[in-house]
Amino acid sequence: MGKGSGFGKVILFGEHFVVHGIPGIVSAIDSTANAVVKKSIEKIDVTDERKGSKGYAKEKKLQQFESINRMIKKMNLLPNIGGLNIWLGGSLPGFSGLGASAASSVAIARAIAEEFALSVSNQEINEIAFEAEKAYAGNPSGIDNTAATFGGLLWFEKNLAGGPNKIEEISLKEPVEIVIGSTGIVANTKAMVEGVEERKKTDPQKYIPLFQEAKVLAINARKEIQNFDLLKVGELLSINHGLLRDIGVSCKELDHLVDVARGQGAYGAKLTGGGGGGCMVALTPGKNLQEKVAIAIENEGFEVLRTKIGVKRI
Ligand code: MEV
């Protein structure tokens, strides 16, 4: 029996833009996906007991099988693998936007490696999970699997020429409370990524300046995070939400939850991840503000996760 886990994540700056080589900032959160893998005779069987959005596991079933097959191939376990019994659980809810797919891929890759007594480095786990992410995101940047593998607060820049991506740890004076609000809408990241690509191609005059703005925003955000100027960071988060609206990846539920959070005093709020549903994140330093914003979102009938950015790294 092999076991493994992967971190959930929240993208603070730059989702979608990162796919095109613009820098992004991502933080692991204190929730993980966990996997247990056992060799079996003939087929791959997944028992998915992660809690979360209704329909998440069902909706992602086909992509999940494709992702597992991609990992097995990447790990050179074909053709003699037989079957696998895979159990998935852990504290990370299956809300779209929290990197649940990447976290589960990292967890499964680690558990397979343990079950087959393979010595696999974290860098290799990251590469295997990146291969798996292609099933969920089509043309992923690699930011989700990187956060799921290494944890921490990271600066991420995809190398569009195919070389190693730039991954740097960002220091944060202390962990900071955030609230994640889930719209409950299961989003299709692949379709969202393709939509942005398509619109950027057909309307470069609108899109190229927005991508430039996203780059400047990420650079400024990194400085403000390092200065621990949380009011400034919050302001930049909200500006980032505006850019994501401009590139067409928000929706009325996300805009509503962002407004509710800001109305309750959140320092800033934005959608996080692929958009089109999924989750938003609000920066709410201190337990009191976190609770106030979380309750306001719950009172609107939505599920929340109270957590922190800048928590542990492996
Ligand atoms: C999804 O969490 C983040 C996206 O930018 C896709 C990716 O970077 O692979 C939308």
Residues whose N, C-alpha, C, O or C-beta is under 5 A from the ligand:
A	BS01	MEV	E15 H16 V18 V19 A137 N139 P140 S141 G142 I143 D144 G273 G274
